[in-house]
């Protein structure tokens, strides 16, 4: 039997086995999406449950300009293959893929669409799973500002590509301008803290032990007032996933770092999907 190749030339088989995997903020349809890294991750793992926690497809960007390549196709096919092979796949639309909220309650090709989900961990803890945009005051009350912020983020990514092209020629490693800006701007740091605290408060109000979300592209696991807050990050810059082991232990997986995948690597088609 021929086993499909992984991104670094290895073959799939005997991959990591998790009870649950949580992914969000992939932004398929944008040039910044590292669909090649995500396809490599998906072909290296097996899980009983897969939660797609919003902004998997970037409808905002696709309405403006069409960008879709073989790696984007590979991600979709891999998710559908997991569903066919018995993984329970739940898709919770976010603000960038809000068009799928018209399909809530339906199951499409084995993928169940839901506004939110309750996840019961192996150790019995209950987690509220949601994208989190409903707790972002800018998205909720001033969509124009959210769109403006989206434009600014795209601009930062474009500047980042040019900046890193120079760094590469000089022999320096990849460096994220947009993440640096987030860390430097006190308002952004405060906004992240408010977002995390709001999600934790909602989980506690509804009797959950914790919350799993995405939206802010900031991978994090921490205790907030006795509630476990977990954000699975994104697949534009951090390339992280939240995974649950079979004993109920959660872990943030930094796939690019673990696999030593270079952000300088040209995006190429993923074989063997």
C-alpha positions, 0 to 999 in steps of 0.5 A: 500500500502506498502511504501519502507523503508528508510535507517534509518528504516522510510518509503518513502512518502511525501518526499522533492519536488524540481524543480531540483536536481544535482548530480555528482561524485558518483563513482559507482564501487568503494568501497568508493562510499556511494551508500547506502546514495545516495539511501536513498536520492533518495528515499526521494526526488521528482523532475521535473528534475534530472541532473547527472553531471558526474562520476556517474559510475567509468569506470577507476576503473571498468576496473581494478577491478570489484566491484558492490553490491546491493546498486549500483544496487539500485541507478541505479534502483531508477534513472530509476524509476524516469525517468519512473515516469516523471522526466526529467533525463539528464546524462552528462558524466565526465572523469571517465565515458567517455565511455558514451560519445560515446552515446551523443544525445541518450536517454536510458531508459528515460535518455538523454545523453548530453555533457552539458546542459542549465538549466533555473531556475524558476526565469529565470536565465540561467545556464551552466551545465557540469562536468568540467573536460575539464577545469582541465589542468591535465585531459586535457593535462596529463592523466597519472598524472590524473590517478596517482592522482586517485591512490593517492586519492584511497590510501588516502581513504584506509588509511582513513578507517584504521585511522577511524577504530582506531578512532571509537574504541577510541570513536572519530567521523569520520574524512576525511584524504583526505579532510584535505590533500586538505585543507592543500596543498596550491597547491590543494587550488590554483588548486580549485580556478583556476578551479572555476574561469575558469568555471565561466569565460566560463559561462560568455563568453557564456552569462550564469548567472551561472554554475553548475559542479562537478569533484573536489569533493568540494561542493561550492556556490559562486559569481565569478565576477557576475557569480554564481558558484555552485559545487554539491560535491560528494557521496564518502565523502561529500555526497552532492546534489545541489537542486533548489526550486520551487522559483528558490532558490538553496541550497546545501544539506549535506545529511549525516549531515542532516540525521545523517548518520554515515560513520562507518555504514556498507554498506547494501542492500537498501530495497524496491527499 
